[in-house]
Amino acid sequence: MTYYELINQIIRKKVFETKTIVLFGQNIDAGSCLSGLTRNLKVQENSLIINTPNSENSLCGIGFGLMLSNVASVFFMKQQDFLLLGIDHLVNTFNFIRLKKPSASFTIMNIVVDSGYEGPQSCLNNLADFCSISRTPGFTITNKIDAEQIINSQLVSPGFRIISVSQRLANKDVIETEKIFSRSDDTLFKYTEGNDATIVCFNFTFPQGQELYKKLKNKNINSSLFSVNTPLPIDWNEIIQDVKKTGNIVIIDDSKSSNLSCDNLLVEVMRECKLSNEIVVKRKLDDSLLVPNPDTLIIDYEGIIGKLTASMKQKLCR
């Protein structure tokens, strides 16, 4: 099963279970149905599925209006770039609404166009910036476990949130793995436990983090693997305690914000832990991102393995 097929399956079940809900967005029930993300949606008698024009500012307003009317809704957005048109509602309208503490749900689920070779208006990957300016919870989905937990917990829960999915992963086999634990607020997942290194994945980098974990294991380097599924800083205690044990941290983040929570994590880790290695893999933000390009976060796996191997040898020699 592909990543989008799984997410579609979970969404279909969740929205059909919801007694009253409005689902809306461009071609969510026509054409490609957002590359299959919203295919075959069905709702109960008192609910609606609406194919809308491209009018994102108005559509964000509609979602907040439904929220005030105590009606749950999901706005499926073709790409994150269009969310820029709704910024005023995300900030000012929601600031007005949050004081009323509404019991209804409004979720914006958007596709991040990170598959490469797009133009400058189809490559935004900045969930952190939207969540920061609007003080809104946000979530990214990377595998079967976090998809099931986040969608079932967040999609129609009271309040407002933004959930982002990756176009790069759309037609790839969904990653099926096991977890050690996850936070009840769906912000942090831990998948493996190791004594030699701590890998922390942000945004949509769990596949790369899992690949690094496997390559390290082949070299007899056992690592803990975390995924941070929110773009905002959180309580880093579980990760910090793990780094105190391993002494090595590898952080991977493929988002395009200049204000990254992974930087916040690194500050806290360096304050609390004695490190042999702090390796951060993130994007270089320059104008090369504004023309069609592969949009790939390059990871020097062999270089990372080399650094960790060297530190382990030094530890053995002490």
Secondary structure as GFF3:
##gff-version 3
##sequence-region A 1 318
A	DSSP	alpha_helix	3	17	.	.	.	ID=ss1
A	DSSP	beta_strand	21	25	.	.	.	ID=ss2
A	DSSP	beta_strand	48	51	.	.	.	ID=ss3
A	DSSP	alpha_helix	56	68	.	.	.	ID=ss4
A	DSSP	beta_strand	72	77	.	.	.	ID=ss5
A	DSSP	three_ten_helix	80	86	.	.	.	ID=ss6
A	DSSP	alpha_helix	87	88	.	.	.	ID=ss7
A	DSSP	pi_helix	89	93	.	.	.	ID=ss8
A	DSSP	alpha_helix	94	98	.	.	.	ID=ss9
A	DSSP	beta_strand	105	112	.	.	.	ID=ss10
A	DSSP	alpha_helix	127	134	.	.	.	ID=ss11
A	DSSP	beta_strand	138	140	.	.	.	ID=ss12
A	DSSP	alpha_helix	144	154	.	.	.	ID=ss13
A	DSSP	beta_strand	159	166	.	.	.	ID=ss14
A	DSSP	beta_strand	181	182	.	.	.	ID=ss15
A	DSSP	beta_strand	188	192	.	.	.	ID=ss16
A	DSSP	beta_strand	197	202	.	.	.	ID=ss17
A	DSSP	alpha_helix	206	218	.	.	.	ID=ss18
A	DSSP	beta_strand	223	228	.	.	.	ID=ss19
A	DSSP	alpha_helix	237	246	.	.	.	ID=ss20
A	DSSP	beta_strand	248	253	.	.	.	ID=ss21
A	DSSP	alpha_helix	261	272	.	.	.	ID=ss22
A	DSSP	beta_strand	277	282	.	.	.	ID=ss23
A	DSSP	three_ten_helix	287	290	.	.	.	ID=ss24
A	DSSP	alpha_helix	301	317	.	.	.	ID=ss25
###
